[in-house]
Amino acid sequence: MHICVLGQGYVGLPLALQAAEAGHIVTGYEPDQHRCESLAAGSSYIEDIDSIRLQDVLRSGAYTPSSDSKKLKGFDVAVITVPTPLTDRTPDLSCVREAGRTLAAWLEPGATVVLESTTHPGTTRDVLVPLLEEGSGLVAGQDFHVGFSPERIDPGNAEWRLENTPKIVAGLTDACLERVKAFYDSVTEVTVPASGLEEAELAKVFENTYRHVNIALVNELSRMAHILGVDVWNTLDLAATKPFGFTKFLPGPGVGGHCLPIDPVYLSHHVKSQHGQTFRLIELAQDINESQPDYVVRRLQDSLSRRFRRSIHGARILALGAAYKPGTADARQSPAVQVIDRLRAMGADVTVIDPYLRDGGHQGVPFAAEGSNLSVADYDAVVVLTPHGEFDLDQLAAEAAYVLDTRGVMPAADHIERL
């Protein structure tokens, strides 16, 4: 089949390559000309996609990146994997709408359109379908097929990838579901049919709401444990020995990435704006997790004052990690960046080391900032924000005067304080 994947980011590019390797002819539609040129040259900007793999698929002729919408002509299946960000804390579906209008111009009878972008229940039926019908003159569910299949990409996760993560599939009609399922059966190992579009849309935002709420719970628990003088990390290890009724979540400097800080807002905003109801747990979790970077800065400020009678202003601080999670260069909505920005705003001299981010540190030299002769011992404090595997934590423990470990990856000691 001729498959078109709109958006060649961390969701769209893996899907496009997987479809090409499965035997389909794939157009990777990406309006960003710079991205298209990079892909055409065989250079991947998505860390989960090796450039060699990209080059192999390009050579096979099964995959073509393009910013020309004319290349969408004659598609059998088009998958929308565009961003759904927040603008002024309000869900922004402008990219989904633009993708719908673009596809409508090339939509032919018998074709299938699938939305993968995370959004609130009702988006596929109430937003995408009208755009496709208006622009094409065709009727959804009668002349063409429409479906929803939420992305479950976890950047940097080598165990659970696109092909082996169960894929929820939904359709506007039974015939639509059959077409959507047939496509995903060709590129993934397990498909899970949903009873309807809205159930699949709600399942996606609830998956991340579940994580968001539980992370907020342990973040607040860590604050209370600190007041009580209790080791929260040991407490969580003990609770996790229960073989039923408990799932272990860990505290940290906050939540980041595209999903957790954003997806629950889509649900709570939709419920409030359309039905006048407040999703109280989501809003409370949002407040807790958004305030966590400030809590990290306060803890560091208190420790510097108590231990060295120093203030944040003028202190030399080494920040380890700027990405939102270990093993990735993804810094979207990163709480580590928020902590660093707050420290600098308070007058701290902050050196950031992140081997995955070009402007964050120097690859292969974990504790030596590029252009700097400072060693770990020269810093007033080290704050572990994102514990990449490249960091030598034993060296850090041996040389640092004081460490604030926000991820619980180091054993507690006189000079090592865990969040």
N, C-alpha and C positions, 0 to 999 in steps of 0.2 A: 504493500500500500504506500501511497504518498502521504507521509506524515509531516505536518508542520507544527513546530513547537515555538510558540511566541514568548520570547524572553529567554536569553541564554545566560542565566545566572546560576546560582548554586542549586536550584531546582531544575531549571530547563535544560541546561547543558548535559547533566548526567542522563536525563530522560532521552534527549535527542541521540546521544551516542549509544545508549542501550537499545533504542529502537533501530538504529542503523546496523548495529551488530546482530540484531535479531532478523535481519533480512529486509527491512523496510527501506524505502528511499526517503530520506529525511531532509527537510529544509529547516535550519535553525534561524528563525527570524529574530533579529536584534537591531533595533533602531539606532543604537549607539555605534557609530561608524568606527570608532577606535577599537571597540570590542570585536567588531566584525573583522577588522584587519588583523587583529591579534589571533583570532581563531583561524582565519584563512592561512596565516603563516605557520600554523601548527603550534602556537604558543598558548597554553591554557592559563587563565587567570583564576581558575577555581582549583583550590589545593587538592580536592578529592579526585580531580581528573588529571591524570598524568599526561604531559605533553606528548609522550610517545604513543599513548593510546589514541589521542586526538589525531596525531599524524597518520597512524595506521588507518583510521576510519576515513580521513580525508583522501588518502591514496586509493582506498577502495571505491571511491566515487559515491558511496552510499549517503554521505553527509555533506551538505553545503551550507555554510553560514551566509546570511544575506541581510542587508538592510533595505532591500527593494521589495515592497509589498507585492509586486507583480509575480514574484516567485511563489506566492501562496496559491496561485491559480491551479485549479484541478486537484485540490487536496481531498483525500479520503477522510482523514482524521486530523483535526487541529486541536492542540492542547495549549491552553492559556496558563502561563506560569509567571505572570508579571507581579511586581511588588504590590502589596496592599499596606502602605504605611499609615502613620497617624500624622495629621496636619493640625497643629494647635489642639492636640489631644482629641481630635475627632477623626474617625475612620475616613480614609481617602481612597475611594474606588475609581479615581480618574484613570489609572492605568488599565483597569479592567474594562472600563467603558471604551477607552481608545482602542483596545485590542478587539472588543466586540464590533466596533464600527469598521475597523480595518478588515476583519474577517468577513463581515456581511457583504462587502463588495465582491468577494470571490466565492461566496457560498453557493454551492450547486446542489440540486436534488440528490438525496441519498448520502450526503456527507454527514460527518459527526463532529460536533464541537464539545470539548470537555474543559471545564474550569478546574484548575488545581489550586489557584491562589486562595489563601486562607481568608475567610470572610464570615459575616454573620448569616444566620439562617434566612433563606429567602432571596439571596443575591442572584443565584443562577436563574431562578424562575422569574423574579420581579425586575431584575436589572439587565442581565445578559440576554435573555430570550427576546424581550421587546426590541433591543438594539439589533439583534440578528434578523428578526422578522421585518423590521422597518427598512433596514438597509438592503435586504435581499428580495423582499416581496414574497418570501416563502413562509410556510407555516411550520413551527416547531412541533415535533412529534408526529407530523404528517408528511411533510416534504423533506425534512432533515432531522437528525438526531441530536439531542443535547444531554450532557451528563455532568456530573461533578465527582471528582476523585481527589480528596485532600492529600497534599504532599506530606511526607513524613521523613524528609531528609534531615539527618543529624550530622552537621559538618564535623569532619574529623573522626567519625565513628567507623572504624575499620570492620567491626563485627556485623553491624546492621546497615546494609546498603540498600539502594533502590530495589535491586532484584530480589533480595530475600526478606524484605520487610513486608508484612501483609498489607495489601493495597485495598482500601475501601473503594467501592465503585457504586455509583448511583445513576439513575436515568430519569428523564422526564416521564417516559412511558416504559412499559415492559420491553418493547422493541428497542427503545433507546438504551436501556440497561444492557440488553443482550449485545448490542454493538460496542458499548463502552467496555464491557467485560471481555469481549473477544480481543479487543486491542491490548488491554493490560495483561491478559493471559499470555500474550505473545512476548511480553517484556519482563514480567515478574513471575515469581514462583507461586504466590498465593494471592487470590483475589477474594474479597469479602463483600458480597452484595448487600446493599442497604435497601430498606423498604421504601425510601424516598429521598429526594434531594435534600430536604431540610434536615432529615435525620443525619445524613452524612456531613452536612455543613456544621451542625451542632456538635457532632462527635469530635470533629477536629478542634474547634475552639475549646471544648470541654477537656480534651486531653491536656492542653497546655494550661488551662485554668486549674486543673487538678495539681499540676506541678507548681504553678505559681502560688497557690494558696498554701501548699505544704512547705514550700521554701520560706514563705513569710512566717509560718508557724515556728519553724526551727530558728529563723533569724531572731524572732522575738524571744524564743526560749533562750538563745545564747545571751541576750541582754539581761534577762532575769537571772540566769545562772551566774553571770559575772557579778551581779549585785549580791547574790547569795554566797558567792565564793565557792561555787561548784564547777567542776570540770564538765562542760557541756558535751565535749567530744567523747569522754568516757561514758557519760550518761547515755548518749545515743548508741554507742557500741553495746552497752548492756541491754537497752531496749530492743536492739536488733536481734538478740538471741531468741526472742519469742518467735516460734515458727508459724504463727498465724496472727492475722489481725493487725500487723504492723509493717509498714514500708519505711525504710530508712531514707531520709532526706538530710542534707547537710547545710549548715549555715555558710555564709560567705559575705563578700562585699556588696552584694546586690544581685540582680538578674540582668542578663543581656541577651544579645542576639536579636534576630527578627521576630521570634515567636513569643517568648514569655512576657516581655514588657508591652507587647502590642496586642496579641490575639485575645486575651481576656477582655481588653477594652472594647473590642468589636462586639463581644457578647453583651457586656454591661451597657454600652452606649445604645445598642439596638433595643434592648429591653426597656430602657428608660425613655428613649425618644419615641418609640413606636407604641409602647404599652403603658408608659407612666409608672413602671415598677423599678425599684432599686435592687440591684444584685449586691447586697451588702457585703458578702464575703469577698467578692472580687475587689470592691472599692477599698475595703480594709487592707487586703493583701497588697494592693497597689501602693497604699500609703506607707506600709511597713517596708516593702522592698525598695521603694524610691527613696526612703530616708536612710537606708543602710549605708550608702557612701558617707553621709554626714556622720553616722555613728562611728564608722571606722576612723574618720579624721579626729573625732572627739577622743576616742580611745588612745590614738597616737599622741594627741596633744596632752592628755592627762599623764601618760606614761613618761613623756619627755620632761614634763614639769616635775613629776614625782621622783624620777630617777636621777635626772641631771640638772634640774632647775633651769631648764631651757624652754623657750617657747617655739612654736612652729616657725614664726618669723625668723629667717636667717639660718634655720637648721638645714643641714645637708642630709638629704633623704634619698636612699636608693630604692626605687620602686621596681619590683620584679614582675613583669608581665603587664601587657596592656590589652591583649585580646580578651574576649568575654569568657573563653573557656580554654583549657589546656590543649596543646597540640593543634592549634588552628591560628590563622592570621585574621580571623573574623573579629573585628572590633566594633561591629554595629551595636549601638546602645550599651557599650561595655561599661559596667560599673567601675572597672579599674581605671578607665579614662576619667570618669567622674571624680574618683578619689584624687587622682593626679592633678586634675584641674583645680579642685578645691584647695589642695595643699599649695599649689603655686599662687592661687589668688590670695592666700594668707601669708605670702612672702617666703615660703620655703624654697630652697634650692634643690630641685628634684631632678635626679638622673633616672631615666627610664631605660630598662633593658628588656627587650623582647626579641628573641631570635627569629620570630616569624614576621615581624613588621619592620620594614626597611627604615622607617623614620623613628622607630622605637628603640633600636639597639643595634648591636653588631653581631652578625651571625658567627657562631662558633667561639665567642669569647664571653661566657656567661656573666662575669662580674667585672668586666672592664669596658667602660663606656668609650665609644669611638672618640678619639681626640682628647681623652682624659687619662691622667696618670694616677687617679685615685684608686685605692684598693678598698675592699669591704670595710676594713678597720678605720678608714678615714671618714666614714659616714656616722652621723649621730644616730641614725636609725635606718633599718631596712624593713620595708613592708612587702610581704609576699602577697600579691594580688591575683596572679594567674600562674600556678605552679607547672610551667612547661617542663617536660622531661629533661630538657637540656640543662636545667639549673642543677648545680652541684650543691645539694642541701647540706651535705656533711661539711663541705668547705665553708658554707655560709654559717653553720652552727659554730664552727671552730674559730672563725675570724671576726664575726660581727659583734659590736658592742651591745646592740639591742635589736631584736627582731619582733615585729608584730606579724604573726602568721594568721591571715584571714581565712585560710582554707584548711587548717588543721592537718597539714602535711608534715609537720616537724614535731618531735617530742617536746613537751613543756620542760623548761629549764629556767634557771634564775634570770637569764638574759633573753629567753624566748617566751613570748606571751602569745597564747593562742586566743583568737576572737571568742 
